[in-house]
Amino acid sequence: MKASQPSIWMQLFPFILMIVIFYFLLIKPQQKQAKLRQKMLNELKVGDKVLTAGGIIGTISSIKDNEMEIEIAKNVKITVVRSAVTTVVTDEPVKQ
């Protein structure tokens, strides 16, 4: 007697299920985070207190296209690219 073989769809179902799970657990949240970061970078304005990727905290004194000048101490300014900003620093306490 010959055993019946499962259909091709039943063989592919676990792989399709894994792809769907990876999409919703890995890819979708990463895309959402990238959109939020881009929105934050686009909304930067003069006077915002920011933290750079290098760990420097300062206040934005001017913005020109993709570069900005950050004042890190009185009369001490550095120029960084916009993408170097990781967060806008607020004085609100961090919620845990």
C-alpha positions in Angstrom: 0.0 0.0 0.0 1.3 3.4 -0.9 1.2 6.2 1.7 -0.3 9.4 0.5 2.0 12.4 0.4 0.9 15.7 1.9 0.0 18.5 -0.5 2.6 21.1 -1.5 0.7 23.7 0.5 0.9 21.7 3.7 4.7 21.3 3.2 5.2 25.0 2.6 2.8 26.2 5.5 5.5 26.1 8.2 7.9 28.2 6.1 5.2 30.7 5.3 4.1 30.9 8.9 7.8 31.6 10.0 8.0 34.4 7.4 4.8 36.0 8.7 6.0 35.7 12.3 9.4 37.3 11.5 7.7 40.1 9.7 5.5 41.1 12.6 8.1 40.5 15.3 11.3 41.9 13.6 10.7 43.9 10.5 7.5 45.8 11.3 8.8 47.2 14.7 12.1 48.2 13.1 10.3 50.1 10.3 8.1 51.9 12.9 11.2 52.9 14.9 12.9 54.2 11.8 9.9 56.3 11.0 9.8 57.8 14.5 13.5 58.6 14.3 13.1 60.3 10.9 10.2 62.3 12.3 12.3 63.4 15.3 15.2 64.4 13.0 12.9 66.4 10.8 11.3 68.2 13.7 14.6 69.4 15.2 14.7 73.2 15.7 17.0 75.9 17.1 17.0 75.8 20.9 16.4 72.1 21.2 18.7 70.3 23.7 20.1 67.1 22.0 22.3 64.1 22.6 24.6 63.1 19.8 25.8 59.6 19.0 29.2 60.5 20.5 27.6 61.3 23.9 27.8 65.0 23.6 24.9 67.0 25.0 24.3 70.5 23.7 21.8 73.0 22.4 21.2 73.6 18.7 22.2 77.1 17.7 21.7 76.8 13.9 20.6 74.3 11.3 21.7 74.3 7.7 20.4 71.5 5.5 22.0 68.3 6.8 24.4 70.0 9.3 23.8 71.8 12.5 25.8 73.8 15.0 25.5 72.6 18.6 26.6 74.8 21.5 28.1 72.5 24.1 29.4 75.2 26.4 29.3 79.0 26.5 30.8 80.2 23.1 31.9 76.6 22.3 30.1 75.3 19.2 30.6 72.2 17.1 29.2 71.2 13.8 27.5 67.8 13.4 25.5 66.1 10.8 21.8 65.8 11.5 21.9 62.0 11.7 24.4 62.2 14.6 21.6 63.3 16.9 20.1 60.3 18.8 17.6 62.0 21.1 16.1 65.3 22.1 16.9 65.7 25.8 14.0 66.7 28.1 14.0 67.6 31.7 11.2 65.1 32.4 12.0 62.1 34.6 12.3 58.8 32.8 9.4 56.5 33.4 10.3 52.9 34.3 
